[in-house]
Amino acid sequence: MPTVAELIAQKAELEKQIADAQREEKAGAIAQVKALMAQHGLTAADLVASRGPSAGRSAGAKPAGKVAAKYRDPATGNSWSGRGLKPNWLKAALDSGKTLADFAV
């Protein structure tokens, strides 16, 4: 049975082999990408431009602000923007016979 020191040495050698293999695979992948880019006349800018609708946004773009309420219960002051699921207070009011128009702001 191998000793702990021998196992640690084996582990270190395996980790080195893994790192070498990953480096070689990465280099091969980069070479393939460069070849495809040259074949099709692409640049790095073409890759960024083709990312889709969010390509123009910066990494630190702020999300949209809070949405104004479209519906408000005058008795309690509860409000709802009209987005997402209907809140329980509005469901209960609608079940009791009221309409959305009764709560429109």
C-alpha positions in Angstrom: 0.0 0.0 0.0 1.4 3.4 -1.0 2.3 5.9 1.8 0.6 9.3 2.1 3.7 11.0 0.8 3.7 8.8 -2.3 0.0 9.5 -2.9 0.6 13.2 -2.6 3.4 13.0 -5.1 1.2 11.1 -7.5 -1.5 13.7 -7.0 0.9 16.5 -7.8 2.1 14.7 -11.0 -1.6 14.1 -12.1 -2.5 17.8 -11.5 0.6 18.8 -13.6 -0.5 16.5 -16.4 -4.1 17.8 -16.2 -2.8 21.4 -16.4 -0.6 20.5 -19.4 -3.5 18.8 -21.2 -5.8 21.7 -20.6 -3.2 24.1 -22.0 -2.8 22.0 -25.1 -6.6 21.7 -25.7 -7.0 25.4 -25.2 -4.2 26.2 -27.7 -5.9 23.8 -30.2 -9.3 25.4 -29.7 -7.8 28.9 -30.2 -6.0 27.8 -33.4 -9.3 26.4 -34.7 -11.2 29.6 -33.9 -8.4 31.7 -35.6 -8.6 29.5 -38.6 -12.4 29.8 -38.9 -12.1 33.6 -38.4 -9.5 33.9 -41.2 -11.6 31.6 -43.4 -14.7 33.7 -43.0 -13.0 37.1 -42.8 -14.1 37.8 -39.2 -12.6 40.0 -36.6 -13.1 40.1 -32.8 -15.4 43.1 -33.3 -17.6 40.9 -35.4 -18.0 38.5 -32.5 -18.9 41.2 -30.1 -21.4 42.7 -32.5 -23.2 39.4 -33.0 -24.0 38.8 -29.4 -27.6 39.8 -29.8 -29.8 42.6 -28.4 -27.8 43.0 -25.2 -24.5 43.6 -27.0 -24.9 47.4 -26.8 -25.4 47.4 -23.0 -22.4 47.9 -20.8 -21.7 45.4 -18.0 -22.8 48.0 -15.4 -26.1 48.9 -17.0 -28.7 49.7 -14.5 -32.0 47.9 -14.6 -35.2 49.8 -15.2 -36.6 51.8 -12.3 -39.7 51.1 -10.2 -42.9 51.1 -12.2 -45.8 53.4 -11.2 -48.9 51.8 -9.7 -51.8 51.3 -12.1 -54.3 50.0 -9.4 -54.8 51.2 -5.8 -57.2 50.3 -3.1 -58.4 53.6 -1.6 -59.4 51.9 1.6 -56.0 50.4 2.5 -53.6 52.2 0.2 -52.4 48.9 -1.3 -51.2 49.2 -4.9 -50.2 47.1 -7.9 -48.3 48.1 -11.0 -50.2 45.7 -13.2 -47.1 43.5 -13.7 -46.7 40.0 -12.4 -49.3 38.1 -10.5 -52.3 39.9 -9.0 -51.8 40.5 -5.3 -54.1 38.7 -2.9 -55.9 41.9 -1.8 -56.9 42.5 -5.5 -57.9 38.9 -6.1 -60.2 39.1 -3.0 -61.7 42.3 -4.1 -62.4 41.0 -7.7 -63.9 37.8 -6.2 -66.3 40.0 -4.2 -67.7 41.6 -7.4 -65.5 44.6 -7.9 -63.7 45.3 -11.2 -60.2 46.4 -12.1 -61.7 49.7 -13.2 -62.7 50.3 -9.6 -59.1 50.4 -8.6 -57.5 52.2 -11.6 -55.3 55.1 -10.6 
